[in-house]
Amino acid sequence: MRKFILPLLASAAIAVALPALADDAKPLAGQSITVLMPSPQGPTIAADFEAETGIHVDLQTLSWDDIRPKLVTALIAGTAPADVTEFDWSWTGQFSAADWYMPLNDVIDKETVDDIGVAKIFTVNGQLLGVPYTNDFRVMLINKKHFSDAGVTEMPKTLDALVAAAKKIKEKGVSKYPIGLPLSATEGASTSWYLLTKAFGGELFDKDFKPLFLTPDSAGYKALAFELMLMKDGLVDPASTTLKDSQINEGMFTQGITSIMISGEPGRLGAMNDPKQSKVAGQAEAILVATASGQTRTFGLPEALAIPKVSQNKEAAIAFVKWFTSKEFQKKNFVNGFLPTRTSALSELNAAGGLHSGDTLVAQSKTVEPLFPQGTPPWYPQFSSAVNTAINSAAKGEMSVDQAVQSIADATKQAMAQ
């Protein structure tokens, strides 16, 4: 990845000019920055970046759960937790409202923003606050052998067809509970409902954050009713009310127990098709998200890099963000488990045969929408908690759909007032 290769210079007279040449090639050489990201990261990031730019990187990593508290504590105190930091999609509203991060519109070119479609998730009031470096959007995952064994030959494009396929798989005895759907009071239950709300053709809120899921004809209401119908029809394991999405992915789908993951994570396909980690190696496949209309939709949950306004090394920090989100590095970083955010990088990896279900992932990536078109609100954590708590109660039969959606709306109103 080195862009500049200095020739070996034998002449002492020419060697005297070498430092000036190096400065021109690497104008920020000698500077140092700190970078804070979730663990694990690739082992050669700091060395590779320094070799190319001359900028030293102190790469610090923490567990995912520890990153946000560290950022908030430092930024409230007016100090920089690092020159470049992790910036999750769900923090956009809070961090934007707090005015902690510098806008990147003037330093990130339009071509990059256009290539990284999910960049709009980090754009608030026209200000780009983070550049996405790892992609996470929802697809549906299927066990293609289960489909074949049940005689299902056409991949479902509509929710009705998806249910019909699941019922056939169950009737043929291929899987007792063919659909994997987390219904515990955890984030996985929330994100599954969000996806189904999109699949039924709607949004969670209007432009003023007025709930759009309260009436029986609304997409959010239909999505929750759909989930309960799947349970009633015996297509979802009742134990799902106690399981996280990771447990259903790893304990059920990769063990060949379930046939369909409603809210599938494309980043898991590699492990699911690895015989050392999965009993369904060679059988796991992504399909486009099935919807009520048959026109696929999805939403993104990407992670970005951002620069705190209080950083003292902004130029070098910008250089790192550009380098880390470049097409070349994204293709290289893919081997470390990071799905590229650039459509061009995804397409090139797919053309080289490097992506499981590559054609589907490239196609789905072009349909990624923000969960909140007006920007992720500061009260998202309270909203998500209210969502998965209500879903869990409804799945246990403790609430009706009407009561569940009303409880979500009430909790949202209270969070917005705080």
N, C-alpha and C positions, 0 to 999 in steps of 0.2 A: 504493500500500500504506500510505500515511500514515493513521494512525488518528485523529490529533488535528489539527484545523485551527484555528489561532488567528485570530480575526477581527482585521482591522486596527482599531486603536484610535486614534482621533484625540484623545481627551481626555487631557491630561497627567496628570490625577489617576488615571484608570484605568490609564494606562501605567505608573505607579509600581508597580501591583500585578502587572504582567506577569511579572516573574521568579518570583514565588510561584506563579502559575498554571502557568508552564512547568515548574516543579519538580514540581507535582502531576501534570501530564500525562506527564512524562518523569522519573521519580524518580531514574534513574541517569545523567541527562545530565551530561556533563563527565568521566565516567570513561573509561578507555582499556583495551583488552584486545588481546592478540596471539592470532592464530589461525593454526595450521599445518596446511595441507592439501596434497594432491597437485596438481600442475599438469596441465592448465590449469583455472582457475576462471572464472566469469563476471566480466566487467570492472567491474560496478557494485555488487558485493556490499557492500563497505565503505561506499560512499556511500549506498546504499539503507538499510542498517541504521542508519547514523548519522542519516539524515533522520528515521527513524521513532522512534528511541529517544534520540538525543542522545549515544550511546556511540560513541566513536571506535574503529575497528578497524584494527590493523596486520595486514593479511592477508599471510602469508608462504607461498609455495608452493615445493615441491621436487619433483624427479622421484620417482616411486613408490619406486624402489629405495633412495633416500636418506632416506626418511622414518623408517623403523623404526630404523636405526642412530642417527639423531639423537635420537629419543625415548628409546631405551634408555640411551644415553650420559648424557643429562641426568638421567634419572630415577634411575639408579644413583647419581649424584652428589648426589641430593637437591635438584636444581633443576628448575624448571618449563621445559620446552622451549617452552611457550606456555600461555596460559590455557585455550584450547580446542584439541584436537588430533584429527587423524585417528586412527581406531581400527578396524582391519580385523578381520573375523570370525576370521581364523586366529591373531590375537594374543591372543584372549580368555583362553585357559588360562594363558599365561605372565604376562600383565599382571595377571590376577586373583590368581595365586599370589604375585606380587611386592607386591600391595596398593598399587599406584601410583595408582589412580583412585578418585574419590569415587563412591559409590552415588547413583543419581539417582531412586530410587523415590519419595522424598518431594517431589521438585520437578517430576516429569513425571507428568501426570494419567493416570488409568486409560483414559480415552477415547483418548488418544494411543497408549498402549501397545497397546490393542485394535485400533486402526486400522493400526498398523504391526506386522503379524504376525511379521516377522523380528526384532522386538525380543527375542524369546526366545533368539535365538542369542547375544545379548550379556548374557544373564542367567545368573549363576553363584551357586548357593546362595541363590537368591531376590533377589540384588542386580543391579539393572540398571546396567551399567557404561558403556553407550554408547547413543545414540539413532540408529538407522540413517537416513541421509540419501540414499543412492543404492542402488538395488536391483540385484542381480545374482542371478539364479537360472537354472536350466537348463530349456530347452525343446528340442524338436527342430525343426530348420529344414529345409524342403524347397524344391526348385525345382518349383513347381506345373506349369510348362510341360513339364518332363521327365516328370512323372507322367502328364500328359494325352497327351503324344506316345507314351508306352508303353502307353496304354490303361488306366492305373490310375485309377479314378474315386473309390474310397473311401479316405479317409485312414486309415492303419493305427493301430489302438489297441493291438495286441499286438505283441510282438517277432517272433513268427512271421509276422504279416502284413507287418511292416516288411521282413523278409528276403525275403519273397515279392515285394514291390513292387520291391525293389532288384534281384532276379534278373530280373524282367520288364524293367526298365529296361535292364539289361545285355544281355539276349537280343535286345531290339529295336534294339540299337546306339545307343541314346540317350546312354549314358555307359559308358565302358569300366570305370571304377571308381566306381560310384554312391555309395558311402558314404565320407564324410569322417570319419576317426578318427585323432587324433594318437597316435603310438606311440613317440615319442622320449622320452629321459630328461628330460622337462620336466613342469611342473605340469599342462599340458593333458592329458597321458596319465593323470595321477592323477585329475583331476576327472571324466574320462570313465568311468573304472572305478568311481568312487564312484557316479556316476549309474546305471550298469548294475547295481551291487549293490543299489541301491534298487529298480531296475526288476525285479529278480528276487525282490523281496519281503523283503529282509533288511537288516541293519545290519552295520557293520564290526566293532563290539565289543559286548560285553555291558556291564552297568552298572559292572562292575569293570575294564573295559578288557581283558578277555580276548578274544583274536581269535576272530571268528566266521566266518573265511573259509578255514579249513584243510581241511575235508572236502568231498568231491565233491558232497554234497547241500546245501552252503551256498551262499548267494547270491553271495558274493564269488568263490568258486571257479567257479561257473557263469558269472559275468560275464567273468572272464578267459578261460575256455574259449570263450565266445561270441565274444570279440574275435578269438581265434586262428582260430575257424571262419570268420569273415568274411574273414580274410586267405586262408585255404586255398581258399575258394570264389571267390576273385578279385573280391570286392566292395570291397576296400580296396586302394589303391595301395601296393605294397611300399615305395615311397619314404617312406611315412608314418613309418617308423622313424627318419627323420632330420628330420622336420618338426615345428615347433611348431604349436599350435592356430591362432595368428594367421596362419601361412603357409598352412594349409589353408583357413581362412576367406577370406583375401584372395587367395591365389594359385590356389585351386582352385574354391571355391564361387562367389565373385563373378565368376569368369571363365567360369562355366558348365560346368566340367569335372566336378564332382561334383553329385549330386542331393540328398543327405541329409547333414545334420550331426547326428551322434548326440548330441553335447553342445553344443547351440546357445546362443548368448548373445543374449538379446532386444535388448540395446542396439545390436547391429550391424544390426538390420533397416533402420534409416533409411539408413545408408550403402549397404547391399546393394540398396536400391530407389532409389538416387540414380543417374541415368544418367551423371552426371559421375564417379562413383566405381566403377561396377559395370556389367558386361555383362549382368547378369540383372535389371536394374531392372524392377519390376512383376511379377517371377516369384517372388521370395523370400517365403516365408510360414512362420509358426510353426505347429506342431501340438503338441498335448499330448504329453508324454513317453509313448511306448509302453512297455508293461510286459508281463511274462509273463502276468499275470492279466487285463490290460485295464483295470485301475483305476490311473489315472495317479498318479505320485509325482514329487517333485523335491526338491532341497535348495537352500539359499541360500548365497550368498557376498557378503553385503552389506558396505558400509562405513558406519561410524558416526562421530559426534562425541562426544568425551568430555572430561572435565575432570580434570586431575591434582590429587591431593590437595594438592600444594604450590603450587597457583595462589593468588595473592594477591588475585584479583579474581573471586571465585566468583559473586557475584550477577550481575555484568555478563556473565560467561561463560555462566551459566544462561540469561539473556535471549537471548543469541546462539543457543544450541542450540535453544531453543524457536522462535525466529524462523526459523532456517534449515530446521527440520524441519516447519514448519507446512504445512498443505495449500496455502495460498495461494502460499507461496514455492516449494514443490515443483512446482506446476503451472507457475510462471514459469521455474524452473530447468531444466525439461524441454527447453527450446529449446537449452540448453547441453550436451545429451547425457546428462543425469542422469535415469534412470528412477525415478519416485517410489516410495518405500517405503510410502506410505499407500495402502491399498486405495481409499479415497474419492477420492484424487487421480487414481489410475489410471482409476477408473470415470468420473470427470467428463471427463478427457482423451479417453477412448474415446467417450463420448457426444457429444463435440464433433467426433469424427472425426479426432482428432489422433494416434492410435496405429496403427502398422502391426500387423496381426493383433491388434487390440485386444481382441476378445472372448476370444481364446485366452490372451493375456497376463493378462487379469484373472482368468480361470478358473484358470490355472496358478498365479498368485500366491497364491491361496487354499489351495494344497496344499503350499506351501513348508515344509520341515522343516529342523531343524538337521542338519548332517552328523553331529554328535556330540550325541545327546540329553542326555548328562550334562555337556556343555560341552567346548569345544575344548581339548585337553590341551596342556601346555607343550611337549611333545616333538613337536608336529605337524610342524614343518619336517623333522625327521629321518625321521618316518614317511612323509611325502609323497615325500621323496627315495628312500627304500627302495622305495616303491610304483612310481614311474615307472622306476627303474633295473631292477627285476625285470620289469616289463611290457615294457620295451625288449628285454631279453635274451630273454624268451619269444617275442616277435614275430620276433626274428632267428633263432629256432630254437636258441638257446644254452641254454635251460632248458625243462623241462617245466612244466606248470601246477603240479604238486605241488612241484617245486623252487622255483618262483617265489613261491608263497604262503608256503612255509616260510621263504624268505629274508626276506620282509616281516615275518613274525612274529618271526624272530630279531633283526632290526634294531630292531624295536619294543621287544622285551624289553630290549635293550641300552640304548636311548634312555631307557626308563623308569627304569633303574637309575642313570642318571647324576645 
